């Protein structure tokens, strides 16, 4: 059952994130789905305790050639094991709280460009 209030789309083109948490840098983090209000990403499961719901991630940047450069203020709103047996991955969802000027509009245009019309 879908519980989020804002829609997201699967990111077929490689989209990554980078950020810091508690002095540790995370780079080349896979973004699974993306919306204008947040996204889901995956990290190695041994880091699960660092991502308990609520922490602010510092220096959050989405990395994709068609997305603007800039740091977004985000916080973790959920985390869980990926559900795939022995994957060793943790999924986490973040909420976007604050954007640089004009960023959200460019993000919305990017998202509109990757949404495919549904088959009828």
BELNORCOR-V775758 format. One record per residue. N is the residue number from 1. SS is DSSP state (alpha for helix, beta for strand, coil for the rest). PSI is psi in radians with two decimals (999 if undefined). OMEGA is omega in whole degrees, 0 to 359 (999 if undefined). Layout:
# BELNORCOR-V775758
n->{N/N}
ss->{SS/SS}
psi->{PSI/PSI}
omega->{OMEGA/OMEGA}
This chain:
# BELNORCOR-V775758
n->{1/2/3/4/5/6/7/8/9/10/11/12/13/14/15/16/17/18/19/20/21/22/23/24/25/26/27/28/29/30/31/32/33/34/35/36/37/38/39/40/41/42/43/44/45/46/47/48/49/50/51/52/53/54/55/56/57/58/59/60/61/62/63/64/65/66/67/68/69/70/71/72/73/74/75/76/77/78/79/80/81/82/83/84/85/86/87/88/89/90/91/92/93/94/95/96/97/98/99/100/101/102/103/104/105/106/107/108/109/110/111/112/113/114/115/116/117/118/119/120}
ss->{coil/coil/coil/coil/coil/coil/coil/coil/beta/beta/coil/coil/coil/coil/coil/beta/beta/beta/beta/beta/beta/coil/coil/beta/beta/beta/beta/beta/beta/beta/beta/beta/beta/beta/coil/coil/coil/beta/beta/beta/beta/beta/beta/beta/alpha/alpha/alpha/alpha/alpha/alpha/alpha/coil/coil/coil/coil/beta/beta/beta/beta/beta/beta/beta/beta/coil/coil/coil/coil/coil/coil/coil/coil/beta/beta/beta/beta/beta/beta/beta/beta/beta/beta/coil/coil/coil/coil/coil/coil/coil/beta/beta/beta/beta/beta/beta/beta/beta/beta/beta/coil/coil/coil/coil/alpha/alpha/alpha/alpha/alpha/alpha/alpha/alpha/alpha/alpha/alpha/alpha/coil/coil/coil/coil/coil/coil}
psi->{2.31/2.16/-0.15/2.62/-0.35/2.44/2.74/2.80/2.59/2.43/1.77/-0.65/2.46/2.08/2.28/2.94/2.76/2.57/3.06/2.60/2.10/0.65/-0.09/2.36/2.39/2.16/2.77/0.66/2.19/2.23/2.16/-0.80/2.77/2.45/3.08/-0.11/-0.10/-3.06/2.98/2.41/2.90/2.46/2.86/2.39/-0.50/-0.25/0.15/-0.74/-0.44/-0.41/0.33/2.54/2.28/-0.47/2.57/2.37/2.24/2.50/0.54/2.18/2.33/2.37/1.87/2.42/-0.38/0.08/2.59/2.74/2.54/2.75/2.32/2.40/2.17/2.81/2.62/2.25/-0.27/2.75/2.64/2.87/2.63/-0.31/-0.20/2.17/2.26/0.46/-0.49/0.29/2.60/2.35/2.47/2.51/2.38/2.62/2.29/2.21/-0.63/2.35/2.73/2.77/2.30/-0.17/-0.83/-0.68/-0.74/-0.65/-0.77/-0.70/-0.72/-0.82/-0.70/-0.56/-0.36/-0.10/2.13/2.49/2.49/2.55/2.45/999}
omega->{179/181/182/182/180/183/175/178/174/181/181/177/181/175/183/175/171/184/175/175/178/179/178/178/174/179/177/182/183/174/185/176/189/174/182/180/180/180/174/177/179/177/177/185/178/179/188/183/178/188/177/185/173/185/173/177/186/175/182/176/170/184/178/184/181/178/179/174/179/181/180/175/183/170/178/179/174/173/181/173/186/179/177/185/176/180/182/183/175/173/177/177/177/174/176/183/185/181/168/180/176/185/183/179/178/177/178/177/177/181/179/181/180/177/179/178/179/179/179/999}
